[in-house]
């Protein structure tokens, strides 16, 4: 594992894509060759068989295909390259949305299909739209709610009634610039048009997807909650159950390697280890009852059965025969299906989701900056658990700043002022105006300073006295400078204040719905252009 030192770009319309777009078709080809060579088994089934049926299952989920312009499902070539990306179905910042455009353009370049995984099993924490306002020359951030309180429920538990209206009007009342409110109002009209689909995740996804269709993208969409209902995903989770101690070792070992390489001492970073409580082992999945909050999933081997527990429960919610897993797991897969029908939901965590997506679904996965860092752990798990090299992933993010006028100051201006203050204190003679430089007083002070520097005293008391005299000479020369150092100190205070306000105005993480769409899409198309059939 190599240490990740990714940094999000700061400048407007700057992107960071690794590897760069021109070589991504070759990455897809290399990954397909690597993935086709996998020969391990999943509960006795060849990985290639599981992979083929999982891809077919994902691409034929009804929701995946409902956004065609003519409302007719598309039927992709199941053997074509599959480019995946994903994020929570929320109003994320422009750097996240860039991944969808890269996925679409890469899929088009290699004759494949792009699929965005909507991580609706994550908790819905983002409840407001944050936006900067400038009032009487002062900048601040306002927040306007767009979701009702979610009480930490996963997105898939929230209906479209959670979505609030009047958001653009609320932003206007708070003093947000009109063109940002107009962009938000346009997006809310798309959200309102998408209502009637059932879940909050579907409404938010549909509105965003329609913008992508208008921009020429033909990506597919899939909910992770639907992925988790696929028989192949349940087979994947049962395989982990059958080898849970081994998976623990691979998972926690990958985290230990990450922490060592990244000099991370916090045991909760990037995520906590899987825990053990006597004979009971934590599984890398979430579980909850319909309408409830996510809990950790635990398993225990008791005689001829595996017992599954919701965190904190004393009684198992499921008992799976060990013999059923050894016999191909059809019966156990059916049991998990029945648990879902009874309101028990088992969903992947971050690493488990990308592990399944990269090994069993896609040919390349496009991560954001954070995901690309933590998925180095997934690489280690893949090597230790499956005994194969993981496919290469792609990291992509970008920065698009809101169209607001910042103060005309830079960090270099601050460095220049700090340097001038140092010169005022230590080298004021360099700053004296030409009209004063030849006066008798200045010549005398400069000559005395040169004397003090060149003629080093012998004893410490003499050196201390010379040091104090040197500073007194510098102070007297500085007093001859017009308004210094007070004026420079005031300029520095003003500049620090303006830089702080710029940090608010130029924050890259304001939601994409505030941005004029044409400008965003132009940036994405420029940043994510992939040459068809391209390579090194």
N, C-alpha and C positions, 0 to 999 in steps of 0.2 A: 504494500500500500504506500502511495506517495502522498505527502501532505498537500492538502488543498489550500491554495492561497488566492481564491477567486475574489475579485472586488467588482461590485456593480459600477458601471460607468456613471460619471457625474454629469457629463455634458449632455445637452439637449440633442436628441436624435442620434445618440451613440448606442451601440449594441456590443454585446460580448457573446460570441457563439464559438464554442469549442467542441470538436474541431470546426474550422471555418466552413461556411456553406459550400465552397467549391469542391471540397473533398468528401462531402457527406454521401453522395451516391456510392462512392467506394466503401465507405463505412457500412452502408446497408448491404452491399455485396459480400463484404468480408463477414459480417454478422450472420448472413444467411448460410454461408458455407460452414461457419462454426456451429450454428444451431442445428443444421442438418446432420452433423456428425455426432450429435449426442446419442448415447446408447444406454443410458441408465433406465431403470424401471420405476414406476409409481404404483406401489401396491401390486406389483406383478404385471403391470401394463407397460408396454414400450412407450417411452417418452414421445416418440414421433406420432404414435397413435393418439395419445392424450393431447398433444399439441395441435394436431390437425382438427380434432373434434372440438377443442376449446375455441379455436379461431372461428370455426364454422358457427359454433354456438353464439359467440359474441356478435358476429356480423349478421346474424339472423334474429337477434333480439328485436322485437317490433319497434321499440323506441329508437333504436339505432338509425332507422331509415325514414322516420316520419317527416323529415324536414325538406324533402325534395320539392322543388319549385312547383311541380305539377301534382304534389301530394301523392306521387306513386313511389313505392319503395324501390330503391336501387338494389341490384343484385351483383355485388362485386365478385371478381375472380378470387376464389379462396386461396389460390396458389400465388397470388400477387404479393409483392412486399407490403408489409403492414407497419406503418409508422404510428407510434403511440405517443401521446402526451396526456396531461391531466392536471386537474386542480379542483379545489372546492367550488361549488356553484355559487360564488359570491361576486360582489362588485370589486374585483381585484384591480391592482394598478396596471398601467400599460405594459410594464416589463413582463408581466405574466401572460398577457394576451398575445404578445409577440410569438410565444411558443406555438400557438395554433396556426399562425401564418407560416411559420417555418415548417411545421408538420405537413400542412397542405401543399406547400411548394415543393418540399422534398418528395412527398408521395407522387406528385404530378411528374417530377423529373425522372423517377425510377419506375413509372407505370404502376404505382401501387395505390394503397388506400390509407388515408389518415383517420385515426380515431381519437377523439378526446374523451378521456375517462373523467366523468363528473363524480368527485369523491363525496357523495351524499351521505356516507356513513360517518363523516367527521361532524364534530359539534359546531353548531351555528353560533359563533361568537360575534361576528361583525354585524352590528345592529344599526349603525349610523353611517351617513356620508359626511366626511370631514372635508372642509374647504376653507381656503384662506380668504380673508377680507381685509381691505385697507380702509380705515376710517380715520379722518383727520391726520393723515400721514403715518398712522400707526397700523401695523399688521398683526392680525391675530387669526386663530383658527376657530371656526364654528362647527358644530355638529348638528345634523338634522337626522332624526330617526327615519329609517326606511323599513325596518322590521319591528313587529311587536316583540315583547320580551319572549325569549325562547327557552329560558330556564335551563340552558345548556343541552337541550335535546339535539340529536343528530338531524341534519337537513332532511333525511328521508322521513322523519316523523312529523315534519311541518307541512301543513297545507298552504295553498296559495292565499288563504285569508290572513296569513302572517304578514303579507306584503302590504305596506301602507301606501296611501295615495297622497297627492299634494306635496310631493317632495321638492319639486322645482320651485313651487310657490314658497315653501318654507325656506329654501335657500335664498330666494329673493328678499324675503322679509329680514333675513340676517345680514343683508348687504353684499351678498356674493355677486360678482360681476355678471352682467346680463348674458354675455355669450356663453358662460359656463352653465348658467341656469337653463338657457335655451337647449344646450346639448343634453342636459339631464332630462328636460321635458320631452325631448324627442325619444330618448331611451324609454321613458316611462310610458309613452304611447305604445311602444312595442311590447312592453311588459303587459299592459292592459289588454292588448290584442291577443296575447298568449294565454290569458286566463282561461280557465275551463279545462286545463290538462290534469289537474288533480293535486300535484305536489308543488311546493315552492321551488324545489330543484328543477323540475321540468319547466316551469314558467320562466325562471331566470335563464336557463339554458336556451330555451327557444328564442327569447328576445335577442340574446347575444349571437346565436347561430344565424338568425335572419340577417344580422349585420354582416356576418361572414359570407353568406350567400350573395348579398348585394355587392360584396367586394370580390366575388369570383372564386371563393373557396368552396370546395365540395367535400368538406370533412364529414365524417360520421360522428355521432355522439352516443355514448353509452353511460348508464348509471352504474356505479360500483355496486349498488344494492342488487342490480340485475346480474352483474358478473358473479356476485357471491352466490347466486341461485343456480348457476350452471353446474351440472353434474361433475364436470371436470374440475371445477374449483373445489367442490366438496371432496372429490377424490384427493386433490392436493392437500387439503386440510386433514383428511383422515390418514394420509401417508405421514404427515408430521406427527399426528397422535400416536401412530404405531411405532415411531422412532423418536419419541419426545425427548428422552434423555440425550440422545445423539444430537437432536436439533438444538437443545439447550446449549450444548457444548459449542456448536457451530455459531449460534446466535451471540452468546455471551463472549465467546472467543473473538468474534469479529468486532464487537464493541470494545473489548480490551485492546485489540490491535489499533483501532481508531484512536482511542484515548492516548495510547503510548506515542503514536506517530504525531498526533496533533497537540501533545503536551497538555492534555485535558485532564484536570484533577477532579472535576465535578462528576461523581458517579451517575448523575442524572442526565449527563450530556453524552452524545447527542440525544439519546433516549435511555431510560433505565434498563438494566439487565432484566431478563426473565427470572422470576423469583421461584423459590422452592419453600414448601412448608411441610416438612416431614416427607411422607410419600406422595404428597400432592404437588404437582408441578404446574406452573403458569404456562398457558399456551399463548402464542403470538397473535391472538385474535381478541376482538371485542365481542361482548354478548350482552343482550338486554331483552326484556320483554316489551312487546309492542306498546308504544306510548311512553316508555320509560327512558332513563338515562343509560349511557354506556357503562358497562362494568367489565372487569377483567375476567377472562375465562380460565378455569383451572381444570385439570384432569388428574385422575388417579387410577392406577391399575389395581383392581381388586379381584384376585382369582382369575376367572375366565372372562372378566368384563372390564371395559374401560368406563369409568364414571366421569361425567362432565358436570361441573358446578359453576354457578354464577358466584362471583366474588362475595364472600361473607356468608354464603348459604351452607347449611349443614346437610341438606338433602340434595342429591344430584337431580338435574332436570332431564338427564338422558343416561341410559345404560346401553353400551354397545358391546356386542359379543366379540371377543378377540378373534374367534374362529371366522366371524363374518368378514373381518378385514383381511384375514389370510386367504379367504376364498374369492378374492377379487373385489370385495367391498360394495357390490351392488346393493346388498341388503342394508349395509350401513349408510350408503348414500341415500337410500330411500328413507331411512330413519331420520336423517338430518332434514330431508325434505318435509317429513311429517312434523318435525319440530318447528319448522318455519310456518307451516299451516296452523300451528297452535300458538303462534305469536312469539316464538323464541327466534331471535335473529343473531346469527353469528357472522361477523364482518371482519375484514382484514385490518390490521394496523398498517402503518406506513411502510415498513420494511417488507411485510408479508404481501402487501399489494404489489409493490414494484418487483418483488421476487417472482410472483406469479405472472405479472405482465411481461417481464423481460425474458423469462425462461419458457413460458407456455403460450404466450399470446403474440407478441410483436416480434419484429425484426430489428427495431431500434426504438429506444425510449428517449424522449426529449424532456429533460428535467430543467427546472429553474435552478437558481444558484444554490439555495438551501438544500433542495433535493439531491443535487449532484454531489454535495458534500456528504450527506448522511448515507447516500446509496453506495458509498465506498464500503460500508458495512455489508450491504447486500452482496457486493462482489465477494467478500470473504465468506459469507454464508454459502454462496453458490459453490465455491471451491471446496469448502469443508463438507457440506452436506451431500451435494450431488456429485462431487468429484470431477467437475468440468470447469473450464474457463468461462467466465461470464461474458455475454456480448457487450461490446462497447456502447456506452451511452453518450448522449449529446447534452451539453449544457447550453442554455440560451436565456438571455435576459436583455433588457434594453431600458433606456431612459428617455421618456418624453415628458417635458415640463409643461405646465399649464401656460397658456398664452397670456401671461401677465407681465407687466413691465417691472423688472427688478431695479434696485438702486445700482448706479453705475460705479460699483466698487468691486475689487477682487481681493483675494487673499494675498496676492503679491503687493497690493497697495499697503496692506497691513504690515507685511514684512519690511517694506521700504520705510514706513513710519517708525517701526521698532528699531531699525538700523539707524535712522536719523537720531532717535532719542539716545541710543548708545554713543553715537558720535558727539552729540551735544554734551554728554557727560564726560566722555573720555578724550575726544578729539575736537573740541569746539573750534580750535584754530584752523581746522580744515574748512569750516563753514563761514568764517568771517568774510563779510563783503569786501570787495576790492577797495572801496573808498576808505575803509578802516584799517586795512591790512598794513599800510605804511605809516600809521600814526605812531607816535613815540610810545604811548602806553601799550599798544598791542605788541610792538616790537619787543618792548621790555619784558612783557609777560611770556611771549613765545620764547625769547632767549632764556629766560629763567626756567621754563619747562624743559628746554633742551638740556640745560645744565643739570637739572635734577635727574633726568633719565640717563645721561651719559656718565655722570660722576657718581657711581654707586658708593654709598657710605659704608664704613667699616663695621660699625657696631649696630646692634639691633635698635637701641634708642635713637640713633641717628637715622637709621632706615625708616623707623616709624615716623619721625619728624618730617623726613623728606616726603614720605607717602602723603601725610596730611597736607603738606605745603603744595604738593602736586595737585591734589584735589581742589585746594583753594584757588590755585592758578586757573585750573579748568573752569571753576565756578565763576571766577571774575571775567574770563573771556566769554563764557556763555552768556553772562549778563549783558554783554555788548551786542549780542544777536537780537534782532528785532522781534520781540514777543516770545522769544524762546526761553525755557522749554515749554512754558505754559500753553502757547498756541498749538504746538505739536501734540502735547498731551490731550488737549481738547479735540483736535482733529482725530486722534486715535480713538477717543471715547465715541465720537460720532460715527467713525468708520466701523467700530465694533458693533454698535447698535444697528447700523445699516446691514452689516454682514449677517447679524442675527435675524433681521427681518427677511433678508434674502433667503436664508435657510428655510424659512416658512414658505415663502413664495415659490422656491425652487425645489421643494420636497418632491421626490420622484414617486411617492407612494399614494398620491391622491388617486381615487378611482378613475378608471378609464371613461366612465359615463360623463365626467365633467369636461372631457376633451372634445373639441370639434372633430368629428369622425374622419372627414376627408384628410386632415393633416396626419392623423394617426395612421391611417391605412397607407398613405403615401410613404410614411416612414417605414412601416412594416414591409411593404413590397420592395423597397430599396434595400433594407437590411437583410432580408431573408431570401433574396434571389438565388436560386439553385440552378446551375447549368444542366439541362437534360443530359443524362449519360456521363456527367462530369466525373472527374477524378483528379488525382495529383498531376 
